[in-house]
Amino acid sequence: MDINLEDYDFYIKPGVTDMRKGSPSLAYIVQNEMRLEPFSKSVFLFCGGTRRTIKAIVWDRNGWVEIIKRLECGSSFRWPNTEEEALQVEIPDLLLLLKGYDVWRRFPVLNPRYVG
């Protein structure tokens, strides 16, 4: 895998997306709802109904790369509901988002010691 994210375009699907969908179903949304080319040099981002999970897909020559960020701290992402809001997001913010940052709000840092 040789992906330099700075070379890619970024597109956000505003509103809620069913996070049970895998890469092929999300690519179908890109093609038929967003009217974009899913196999282009682009990263497509989606957010679930609870706004705690973000999923990104990118085509890498012979298969899909799927990136999932799920918040475990009880907070949720602020996610655009309209295309106009999505257009206001800049690429540097999206790169931070993929690294685990929330570009709209800050969340508490958890330091758990035990599971359960």
N, CA, C and O atoms as CSV, one atom per row, in Angstrom:
chain,resi,resn,atom,element,x,y,z
A,1,MET,N,N,0.853,-1.170,0.000
A,1,MET,CA,C,0.000,0.000,0.000
A,1,MET,C,C,0.898,1.231,0.000
A,1,MET,O,O,1.750,1.396,0.873
A,2,ASP,N,N,0.693,2.088,-0.990
A,2,ASP,CA,C,1.499,3.290,-1.139
A,2,ASP,C,C,0.570,4.486,-1.272
A,2,ASP,O,O,0.357,4.987,-2.376
A,3,ILE,N,N,0.012,4.951,-0.152
A,3,ILE,CA,C,-0.954,6.042,-0.173
A,3,ILE,C,C,-0.363,7.250,0.540
A,3,ILE,O,O,-0.061,7.196,1.732
A,4,ASN,N,N,-0.203,8.331,-0.197
A,4,ASN,CA,C,0.188,9.615,0.372
A,4,ASN,C,C,-1.062,10.480,0.351
A,4,ASN,O,O,-1.430,11.004,-0.701
A,5,LEU,N,N,-1.721,10.639,1.493
A,5,LEU,CA,C,-3.024,11.293,1.541
A,5,LEU,C,C,-3.006,12.718,1.012
A,5,LEU,O,O,-4.036,13.221,0.564
A,6,GLU,N,N,-1.849,13.377,1.056
A,6,GLU,CA,C,-1.772,14.737,0.546
A,6,GLU,C,C,-2.024,14.789,-0.963
A,6,GLU,O,O,-2.344,15.851,-1.496
A,7,ASP,N,N,-1.884,13.663,-1.652
A,7,ASP,CA,C,-2.103,13.595,-3.099
A,7,ASP,C,C,-3.559,13.321,-3.468
A,7,ASP,O,O,-3.889,13.270,-4.653
A,8,TYR,N,N,-4.431,13.144,-2.488
A,8,TYR,CA,C,-5.805,12.738,-2.736
A,8,TYR,C,C,-6.779,13.882,-2.525
A,8,TYR,O,O,-6.507,14.819,-1.773
A,9,ASP,N,N,-7.918,13.793,-3.200
A,9,ASP,CA,C,-9.048,14.680,-2.931
A,9,ASP,C,C,-9.893,14.029,-1.837
A,9,ASP,O,O,-9.890,12.808,-1.680
A,10,PHE,N,N,-10.614,14.858,-1.085
A,10,PHE,CA,C,-11.433,14.364,0.016
A,10,PHE,C,C,-12.874,14.794,-0.175
A,10,PHE,O,O,-13.164,15.945,-0.501
A,11,TYR,N,N,-13.770,13.841,0.036
A,11,TYR,CA,C,-15.193,14.119,-0.099
A,11,TYR,C,C,-15.920,13.569,1.124
A,11,TYR,O,O,-15.693,12.432,1.537
A,12,ILE,N,N,-16.793,14.390,1.695
A,12,ILE,CA,C,-17.607,13.982,2.836
A,12,ILE,C,C,-19.021,13.731,2.353
A,12,ILE,O,O,-19.594,14.542,1.626
A,13,LYS,N,N,-19.577,12.605,2.760
A,13,LYS,CA,C,-20.997,12.332,2.538
A,13,LYS,C,C,-21.735,12.939,3.720
A,13,LYS,O,O,-21.656,12.410,4.829
A,14,PRO,N,N,-22.452,14.044,3.505
A,14,PRO,CA,C,-23.161,14.660,4.638
A,14,PRO,C,C,-24.293,13.770,5.142
A,14,PRO,O,O,-24.785,12.899,4.425
A,15,GLY,N,N,-24.690,14.003,6.376
A,15,GLY,CA,C,-25.784,13.237,6.964
A,15,GLY,C,C,-25.325,11.876,7.451
A,15,GLY,O,O,-24.130,11.607,7.575
A,16,VAL,N,N,-26.294,11.032,7.722
A,16,VAL,CA,C,-26.068,9.727,8.337
A,16,VAL,C,C,-25.889,8.648,7.269
A,16,VAL,O,O,-26.601,8.628,6.265
A,17,THR,N,N,-24.932,7.757,7.500
A,17,THR,CA,C,-24.717,6.587,6.645
A,17,THR,C,C,-24.736,5.351,7.528
A,17,THR,O,O,-24.230,5.377,8.649
A,18,ASP,N,N,-25.313,4.283,7.031
A,18,ASP,CA,C,-25.358,3.012,7.754
A,18,ASP,C,C,-23.944,2.434,7.823
A,18,ASP,O,O,-23.381,2.053,6.797
A,19,MET,N,N,-23.371,2.365,9.018
A,19,MET,CA,C,-21.997,1.907,9.191
A,19,MET,C,C,-21.852,0.391,9.055
A,19,MET,O,O,-20.737,-0.126,9.128
A,20,ARG,N,N,-22.952,-0.325,8.859
A,20,ARG,CA,C,-22.845,-1.757,8.577
A,20,ARG,C,C,-22.389,-1.999,7.138
A,20,ARG,O,O,-21.978,-3.106,6.789
A,21,LYS,N,N,-22.464,-0.972,6.317
A,21,LYS,CA,C,-22.066,-1.096,4.912
A,21,LYS,C,C,-20.550,-1.226,4.801
A,21,LYS,O,O,-19.799,-0.566,5.518
A,22,GLY,N,N,-20.126,-2.079,3.899
A,22,GLY,CA,C,-18.714,-2.240,3.608
A,22,GLY,C,C,-18.317,-1.389,2.414
A,22,GLY,O,O,-19.123,-0.626,1.881
A,23,SER,N,N,-17.077,-1.528,2.005
A,23,SER,CA,C,-16.525,-0.717,0.924
A,23,SER,C,C,-17.342,-0.766,-0.367
A,23,SER,O,O,-17.608,0.291,-0.941
A,24,PRO,N,N,-17.756,-1.948,-0.855
A,24,PRO,CA,C,-18.522,-1.955,-2.108
A,24,PRO,C,C,-19.834,-1.170,-2.017
A,24,PRO,O,O,-20.192,-0.454,-2.953
A,25,SER,N,N,-20.545,-1.300,-0.908
A,25,SER,CA,C,-21.809,-0.572,-0.733
A,25,SER,C,C,-21.568,0.924,-0.592
A,25,SER,O,O,-22.340,1.728,-1.113
A,26,LEU,N,N,-20.509,1.303,0.106
A,26,LEU,CA,C,-20.177,2.723,0.240
A,26,LEU,C,C,-19.747,3.296,-1.113
A,26,LEU,O,O,-20.077,4.438,-1.431
A,27,ALA,N,N,-19.016,2.516,-1.908
A,27,ALA,CA,C,-18.621,2.959,-3.245
A,27,ALA,C,C,-19.858,3.168,-4.120
A,27,ALA,O,O,-19.894,4.080,-4.945
A,28,TYR,N,N,-20.853,2.331,-3.939
A,28,TYR,CA,C,-22.117,2.498,-4.668
A,28,TYR,C,C,-22.759,3.832,-4.309
A,28,TYR,O,O,-23.281,4.519,-5.187
A,29,ILE,N,N,-22.729,4.211,-3.026
A,29,ILE,CA,C,-23.253,5.512,-2.589
A,29,ILE,C,C,-22.462,6.642,-3.249
A,29,ILE,O,O,-23.042,7.622,-3.716
A,30,VAL,N,N,-21.146,6.500,-3.284
A,30,VAL,CA,C,-20.296,7.513,-3.925
A,30,VAL,C,C,-20.715,7.699,-5.380
A,30,VAL,O,O,-20.871,8.824,-5.855
A,31,GLN,N,N,-20.893,6.593,-6.073
A,31,GLN,CA,C,-21.212,6.633,-7.498
A,31,GLN,C,C,-22.625,7.121,-7.781
A,31,GLN,O,O,-22.822,7.954,-8.665
A,32,ASN,N,N,-23.611,6.615,-7.046
A,32,ASN,CA,C,-25.009,6.855,-7.399
A,32,ASN,C,C,-25.691,7.975,-6.620
A,32,ASN,O,O,-26.644,8.571,-7.123
A,33,GLU,N,N,-25.234,8.275,-5.414
A,33,GLU,CA,C,-25.835,9.371,-4.651
A,33,GLU,C,C,-24.977,10.637,-4.704
A,33,GLU,O,O,-25.496,11.741,-4.870
A,34,MET,N,N,-23.680,10.468,-4.563
A,34,MET,CA,C,-22.787,11.619,-4.569
A,34,MET,C,C,-22.391,12.010,-5.986
A,34,MET,O,O,-21.873,13.104,-6.208
A,35,ARG,N,N,-22.637,11.109,-6.959
A,35,ARG,CA,C,-22.305,11.327,-8.368
A,35,ARG,C,C,-20.819,11.607,-8.573
A,35,ARG,O,O,-20.434,12.495,-9.333
A,36,LEU,N,N,-19.990,10.819,-7.870
A,36,LEU,CA,C,-18.536,10.922,-7.976
A,36,LEU,C,C,-17.975,9.578,-8.418
A,36,LEU,O,O,-18.679,8.569,-8.386
A,37,GLU,N,N,-16.731,9.560,-8.824
A,37,GLU,CA,C,-16.065,8.351,-9.302
A,37,GLU,C,C,-15.370,7.653,-8.138
A,37,GLU,O,O,-14.362,8.157,-7.642
A,38,PRO,N,N,-15.878,6.511,-7.688
A,38,PRO,CA,C,-15.296,5.856,-6.517
A,38,PRO,C,C,-13.869,5.347,-6.717
A,38,PRO,O,O,-13.150,5.145,-5.738
A,39,PHE,N,N,-13.444,5.136,-7.967
A,39,PHE,CA,C,-12.104,4.620,-8.230
A,39,PHE,C,C,-11.094,5.727,-8.519
A,39,PHE,O,O,-9.968,5.449,-8.932
A,40,SER,N,N,-11.493,6.979,-8.305
A,40,SER,CA,C,-10.582,8.103,-8.507
A,40,SER,C,C,-9.598,8.183,-7.342
A,40,SER,O,O,-9.721,7.452,-6.359
A,41,LYS,N,N,-8.644,9.060,-7.461
A,41,LYS,CA,C,-7.642,9.241,-6.399
A,41,LYS,C,C,-8.263,10.134,-5.316
A,41,LYS,O,O,-7.901,11.299,-5.152
A,42,SER,N,N,-9.216,9.535,-4.582
A,42,SER,CA,C,-10.012,10.280,-3.610
A,42,SER,C,C,-10.270,9.440,-2.371
A,42,SER,O,O,-10.266,8.209,-2.411
A,43,VAL,N,N,-10.494,10.142,-1.272
A,43,VAL,CA,C,-10.901,9.531,-0.014
A,43,VAL,C,C,-12.335,9.983,0.242
A,43,VAL,O,O,-12.637,11.174,0.169
A,44,PHE,N,N,-13.211,9.035,0.541
A,44,PHE,CA,C,-14.619,9.317,0.780
A,44,PHE,C,C,-14.925,8.997,2.241
A,44,PHE,O,O,-14.640,7.899,2.719
A,45,LEU,N,N,-15.510,9.972,2.947
A,45,LEU,CA,C,-15.777,9.819,4.372
A,45,LEU,C,C,-17.263,9.783,4.655
A,45,LEU,O,O,-18.051,10.499,4.037
A,46,PHE,N,N,-17.639,8.914,5.623
A,46,PHE,CA,C,-19.023,8.692,6.001
A,46,PHE,C,C,-19.105,8.684,7.528
A,46,PHE,O,O,-18.129,8.371,8.209
A,47,CYS,N,N,-20.280,9.031,8.057
A,47,CYS,CA,C,-20.474,9.037,9.514
A,47,CYS,C,C,-21.771,8.310,9.850
A,47,CYS,O,O,-22.768,8.434,9.139
A,48,GLY,N,N,-21.745,7.554,10.941
A,48,GLY,CA,C,-22.909,6.787,11.365
A,48,GLY,C,C,-23.928,7.618,12.117
A,48,GLY,O,O,-23.693,8.784,12.433
A,49,GLY,N,N,-25.067,6.997,12.397
A,49,GLY,CA,C,-26.184,7.678,13.045
A,49,GLY,C,C,-25.900,8.162,14.456
A,49,GLY,O,O,-26.440,9.184,14.878
A,50,THR,N,N,-25.062,7.444,15.192
A,50,THR,CA,C,-24.736,7.886,16.555
A,50,THR,C,C,-23.661,8.966,16.549
A,50,THR,O,O,-23.370,9.575,17.578
A,51,ARG,N,N,-23.077,9.193,15.379
A,51,ARG,CA,C,-21.996,10.180,15.181
A,51,ARG,C,C,-20.750,9.829,16.006
A,51,ARG,O,O,-19.940,10.701,16.323
A,52,ARG,N,N,-20.609,8.552,16.344
A,52,ARG,CA,C,-19.421,8.083,17.068
A,52,ARG,C,C,-18.472,7.332,16.158
A,52,ARG,O,O,-17.343,7.038,16.551
A,53,THR,N,N,-18.915,7.010,14.929
A,53,THR,CA,C,-18.096,6.234,14.006
A,53,THR,C,C,-17.964,6.958,12.674
A,53,THR,O,O,-18.956,7.386,12.084
A,54,ILE,N,N,-16.738,7.087,12.215
A,54,ILE,CA,C,-16.448,7.609,10.885
A,54,ILE,C,C,-15.779,6.488,10.104
A,54,ILE,O,O,-14.929,5.769,10.629
A,55,LYS,N,N,-16.170,6.352,8.854
A,55,LYS,CA,C,-15.567,5.356,7.982
A,55,LYS,C,C,-15.091,6.067,6.731
A,55,LYS,O,O,-15.807,6.900,6.175
A,56,ALA,N,N,-13.884,5.743,6.286
A,56,ALA,CA,C,-13.334,6.295,5.049
A,56,ALA,C,C,-12.965,5.136,4.132
A,56,ALA,O,O,-12.487,4.096,4.584
A,57,ILE,N,N,-13.195,5.333,2.841
A,57,ILE,CA,C,-12.767,4.337,1.853
A,57,ILE,C,C,-11.914,5.022,0.796
A,57,ILE,O,O,-12.121,6.187,0.454
A,58,VAL,N,N,-10.957,4.268,0.296
A,58,VAL,CA,C,-10.105,4.755,-0.790
A,58,VAL,C,C,-9.712,3.543,-1.637
A,58,VAL,O,O,-9.397,2.478,-1.105
A,59,TRP,N,N,-9.735,3.716,-2.947
A,59,TRP,CA,C,-9.330,2.644,-3.853
A,59,TRP,C,C,-7.818,2.692,-4.002
A,59,TRP,O,O,-7.254,3.742,-4.311
A,60,ASP,N,N,-7.158,1.554,-3.780
A,60,ASP,CA,C,-5.705,1.467,-3.901
A,60,ASP,C,C,-5.352,0.422,-4.957
A,60,ASP,O,O,-4.999,-0.707,-4.615
A,61,ARG,N,N,-5.442,0.777,-6.197
A,61,ARG,CA,C,-5.045,0.005,-7.380
A,61,ARG,C,C,-5.749,-1.333,-7.566
A,61,ARG,O,O,-6.220,-1.617,-8.667
A,62,ASN,N,N,-5.837,-2.153,-6.547
A,62,ASN,CA,C,-6.447,-3.470,-6.741
A,62,ASN,C,C,-7.377,-3.864,-5.599
A,62,ASN,O,O,-7.739,-5.033,-5.466
A,63,GLY,N,N,-7.761,-2.900,-4.783
A,63,GLY,CA,C,-8.670,-3.200,-3.678
A,63,GLY,C,C,-8.963,-1.965,-2.847
A,63,GLY,O,O,-8.327,-0.921,-2.994
A,64,TRP,N,N,-9.940,-2.116,-1.976
A,64,TRP,CA,C,-10.364,-1.016,-1.115
A,64,TRP,C,C,-9.560,-0.990,0.171
A,64,TRP,O,O,-9.255,-2.032,0.751
A,65,VAL,N,N,-9.224,0.202,0.604
A,65,VAL,CA,C,-8.688,0.430,1.941
A,65,VAL,C,C,-9.817,1.074,2.729
A,65,VAL,O,O,-10.405,2.060,2.285
A,66,GLU,N,N,-10.119,0.523,3.890
A,66,GLU,CA,C,-11.190,1.022,4.736
A,66,GLU,C,C,-10.588,1.472,6.060
A,66,GLU,O,O,-9.875,0.716,6.720
A,67,ILE,N,N,-10.879,2.698,6.436
A,67,ILE,CA,C,-10.378,3.254,7.688
A,67,ILE,C,C,-11.581,3.555,8.568
A,67,ILE,O,O,-12.535,4.197,8.128
A,68,ILE,N,N,-11.533,3.084,9.822
A,68,ILE,CA,C,-12.646,3.303,10.739
A,68,ILE,C,C,-12.128,3.994,11.995
A,68,ILE,O,O,-11.130,3.571,12.579
A,69,LYS,N,N,-12.807,5.054,12.401
A,69,LYS,CA,C,-12.523,5.726,13.667
A,69,LYS,C,C,-13.792,5.664,14.496
A,69,LYS,O,O,-14.819,6.223,14.113
A,70,ARG,N,N,-13.720,4.987,15.629
A,70,ARG,CA,C,-14.868,4.855,16.519
A,70,ARG,C,C,-14.498,5.454,17.865
A,70,ARG,O,O,-13.553,5.002,18.512
A,71,LEU,N,N,-15.238,6.467,18.287
A,71,LEU,CA,C,-14.980,7.099,19.582
A,71,LEU,C,C,-15.467,6.202,20.707
A,71,LEU,O,O,-16.582,5.683,20.653
A,72,GLU,N,N,-14.645,6.020,21.715
A,72,GLU,CA,C,-15.002,5.193,22.871
A,72,GLU,C,C,-15.162,6.034,24.131
A,72,GLU,O,O,-15.375,5.493,25.216
A,73,CYS,N,N,-15.061,7.354,23.993
A,73,CYS,CA,C,-15.089,8.232,25.171
A,73,CYS,C,C,-16.485,8.749,25.501
A,73,CYS,O,O,-16.635,9.583,26.394
A,74,GLY,N,N,-17.516,8.266,24.790
A,74,GLY,CA,C,-18.882,8.688,25.076
A,74,GLY,C,C,-19.292,9.953,24.346
A,74,GLY,O,O,-20.457,10.344,24.418
A,75,SER,N,N,-18.383,10.600,23.654
A,75,SER,CA,C,-18.702,11.806,22.889
A,75,SER,C,C,-19.027,11.419,21.449
A,75,SER,O,O,-18.926,10.255,21.062
A,76,SER,N,N,-19.417,12.416,20.674
A,76,SER,CA,C,-19.728,12.161,19.269
A,76,SER,C,C,-19.130,13.259,18.398
A,76,SER,O,O,-18.867,14.371,18.857
A,77,PHE,N,N,-18.925,12.917,17.132
A,77,PHE,CA,C,-18.430,13.890,16.174
A,77,PHE,C,C,-19.546,14.833,15.755
A,77,PHE,O,O,-20.705,14.426,15.675
A,78,ARG,N,N,-19.208,16.078,15.489
A,78,ARG,CA,C,-20.122,16.979,14.798
A,78,ARG,C,C,-19.886,16.697,13.322
A,78,ARG,O,O,-18.749,16.756,12.854
A,79,TRP,N,N,-20.940,16.394,12.593
A,79,TRP,CA,C,-20.805,15.996,11.194
A,79,TRP,C,C,-21.748,16.833,10.348
A,79,TRP,O,O,-22.878,17.085,10.765
A,80,PRO,N,N,-21.325,17.264,9.192
A,80,PRO,CA,C,-22.195,18.108,8.359
A,80,PRO,C,C,-23.462,17.375,7.919
A,80,PRO,O,O,-23.430,16.188,7.595
A,81,ASN,N,N,-24.571,18.104,7.917
A,81,ASN,CA,C,-25.847,17.541,7.495
A,81,ASN,C,C,-26.193,17.879,6.056
A,81,ASN,O,O,-27.016,17.204,5.437
A,82,THR,N,N,-25.565,18.925,5.518
A,82,THR,CA,C,-25.872,19.357,4.160
A,82,THR,C,C,-24.594,19.405,3.331
A,82,THR,O,O,-23.490,19.435,3.875
A,83,GLU,N,N,-24.755,19.413,2.015
A,83,GLU,CA,C,-23.594,19.520,1.134
A,83,GLU,C,C,-22.862,20.840,1.343
A,83,GLU,O,O,-21.636,20.893,1.245
A,84,GLU,N,N,-23.607,21.906,1.629
A,84,GLU,CA,C,-22.981,23.208,1.843
A,84,GLU,C,C,-22.046,23.173,3.054
A,84,GLU,O,O,-20.943,23.717,3.007
A,85,GLU,N,N,-22.492,22.531,4.137
A,85,GLU,CA,C,-21.636,22.405,5.317
A,85,GLU,C,C,-20.415,21.545,5.007
A,85,GLU,O,O,-19.308,21.856,5.448
A,86,ALA,N,N,-20.608,20.477,4.259
A,86,ALA,CA,C,-19.494,19.587,3.922
A,86,ALA,C,C,-18.454,20.316,3.081
A,86,ALA,O,O,-17.259,20.061,3.229
A,87,LEU,N,N,-18.879,21.207,2.213
A,87,LEU,CA,C,-17.950,21.945,1.374
A,87,LEU,C,C,-17.081,22.895,2.180
A,87,LEU,O,O,-16.021,23.304,1.707
A,88,GLN,N,N,-17.507,23.260,3.395
A,88,GLN,CA,C,-16.744,24.184,4.221
A,88,GLN,C,C,-15.559,23.508,4.908
A,88,GLN,O,O,-14.716,24.202,5.477
A,89,VAL,N,N,-15.470,22.196,4.876
A,89,VAL,CA,C,-14.388,21.462,5.511
A,89,VAL,C,C,-13.180,21.472,4.582
A,89,VAL,O,O,-13.297,21.186,3.390
A,90,GLU,N,N,-12.020,21.806,5.141
A,90,GLU,CA,C,-10.817,21.893,4.319
A,90,GLU,C,C,-9.985,20.614,4.433
A,90,GLU,O,O,-10.080,19.880,5.417
A,91,ILE,N,N,-9.180,20.365,3.421
A,91,ILE,CA,C,-8.388,19.140,3.367
A,91,ILE,C,C,-7.469,18.972,4.576
A,91,ILE,O,O,-7.390,17.856,5.090
A,92,PRO,N,N,-6.763,20.008,5.072
A,92,PRO,CA,C,-5.934,19.795,6.273
A,92,PRO,C,C,-6.749,19.305,7.476
A,92,PRO,O,O,-6.262,18.503,8.273
A,93,ASP,N,N,-7.988,19.789,7.604
A,93,ASP,CA,C,-8.852,19.317,8.690
A,93,ASP,C,C,-9.217,17.850,8.491
A,93,ASP,O,O,-9.280,17.094,9.461
A,94,LEU,N,N,-9.456,17.439,7.261
A,94,LEU,CA,C,-9.785,16.046,7.000
A,94,LEU,C,C,-8.606,15.126,7.305
A,94,LEU,O,O,-8.796,14.015,7.800
A,95,LEU,N,N,-7.399,15.582,7.013
A,95,LEU,CA,C,-6.220,14.774,7.346
A,95,LEU,C,C,-6.102,14.599,8.854
A,95,LEU,O,O,-5.770,13.512,9.325
A,96,LEU,N,N,-6.370,15.653,9.612
A,96,LEU,CA,C,-6.375,15.536,11.072
A,96,LEU,C,C,-7.474,14.590,11.537
A,96,LEU,O,O,-7.268,13.790,12.450
A,97,LEU,N,N,-8.635,14.684,10.910
A,97,LEU,CA,C,-9.756,13.816,11.254
A,97,LEU,C,C,-9.379,12.349,11.073
A,97,LEU,O,O,-9.697,11.517,11.923
A,98,LEU,N,N,-8.707,12.029,9.977
A,98,LEU,CA,C,-8.294,10.650,9.730
A,98,LEU,C,C,-7.243,10.176,10.725
A,98,LEU,O,O,-7.125,8.977,10.980
A,99,LYS,N,N,-6.484,11.103,11.286
A,99,LYS,CA,C,-5.483,10.736,12.291
A,99,LYS,C,C,-6.101,10.582,13.678
A,99,LYS,O,O,-5.405,10.245,14.636
A,100,GLY,N,N,-7.403,10.826,13.786
A,100,GLY,CA,C,-8.082,10.639,15.061
A,100,GLY,C,C,-8.479,11.919,15.758
A,100,GLY,O,O,-9.024,11.873,16.861
A,101,TYR,N,N,-8.223,13.048,15.154
A,101,TYR,CA,C,-8.615,14.326,15.741
A,101,TYR,C,C,-10.029,14.683,15.322
A,101,TYR,O,O,-10.468,14.326,14.229
A,102,ASP,N,N,-10.733,15.376,16.179
A,102,ASP,CA,C,-12.012,15.944,15.787
A,102,ASP,C,C,-11.758,17.415,15.516
A,102,ASP,O,O,-11.386,18.164,16.420
A,103,VAL,N,N,-11.954,17.821,14.300
A,103,VAL,CA,C,-11.603,19.181,13.906
A,103,VAL,C,C,-12.649,20.201,14.329
A,103,VAL,O,O,-12.429,21.405,14.199
A,104,TRP,N,N,-13.792,19.728,14.838
A,104,TRP,CA,C,-14.832,20.638,15.269
A,104,TRP,C,C,-14.873,20.807,16.783
A,104,TRP,O,O,-15.227,21.879,17.275
A,105,ARG,N,N,-14.520,19.777,17.514
A,105,ARG,CA,C,-14.529,19.833,18.982
A,105,ARG,C,C,-13.360,19.028,19.523
A,105,ARG,O,O,-12.771,18.214,18.812
A,106,ARG,N,N,-13.033,19.258,20.771
A,106,ARG,CA,C,-12.006,18.462,21.450
A,106,ARG,C,C,-12.692,17.519,22.434
A,106,ARG,O,O,-13.699,17.873,23.047
A,107,PHE,N,N,-12.147,16.331,22.575
A,107,PHE,CA,C,-12.710,15.323,23.470
A,107,PHE,C,C,-11.762,15.051,24.620
A,107,PHE,O,O,-10.558,15.278,24.502
A,108,PRO,N,N,-12.296,14.564,25.739
A,108,PRO,CA,C,-11.419,14.209,26.853
A,108,PRO,C,C,-10.550,13.016,26.490
A,108,PRO,O,O,-10.955,12.153,25.711
A,109,VAL,N,N,-9.362,12.976,27.056
A,109,VAL,CA,C,-8.470,11.847,26.843
A,109,VAL,C,C,-8.735,10.818,27.941
A,109,VAL,O,O,-8.722,11.158,29.124
A,110,LEU,N,N,-8.974,9.570,27.559
A,110,LEU,CA,C,-9.248,8.501,28.509
A,110,LEU,C,C,-7.975,7.700,28.741
A,110,LEU,O,O,-7.212,7.440,27.811
A,111,ASN,N,N,-7.758,7.318,29.981
A,111,ASN,CA,C,-6.623,6.453,30.347
A,111,ASN,C,C,-7.147,5.276,31.155
A,111,ASN,O,O,-6.841,5.169,32.343
A,112,PRO,N,N,-7.933,4.385,30.543
A,112,PRO,CA,C,-8.478,3.261,31.292
A,112,PRO,C,C,-7.383,2.262,31.668
A,112,PRO,O,O,-6.364,2.129,30.990
A,113,ARG,N,N,-7.640,1.566,32.780
A,113,ARG,CA,C,-6.698,0.542,33.229
A,113,ARG,C,C,-7.242,-0.862,33.043
A,113,ARG,O,O,-6.478,-1.821,32.936
A,114,TYR,N,N,-8.592,-0.985,33.002
A,114,TYR,CA,C,-9.202,-2.293,32.907
A,114,TYR,C,C,-10.332,-2.286,31.892
A,114,TYR,O,O,-10.987,-1.263,31.691
A,115,VAL,N,N,-10.556,-3.400,31.266
A,115,VAL,CA,C,-11.692,-3.562,30.378
A,115,VAL,C,C,-12.820,-4.158,31.195
A,115,VAL,O,O,-12.607,-5.091,31.969
A,116,GLY,N,N,-14.031,-3.619,31.024
A,116,GLY,CA,C,-15.202,-4.187,31.707
A,116,GLY,C,C,-15.434,-3.623,32.991
A,116,GLY,O,O,-16.384,-4.008,33.672
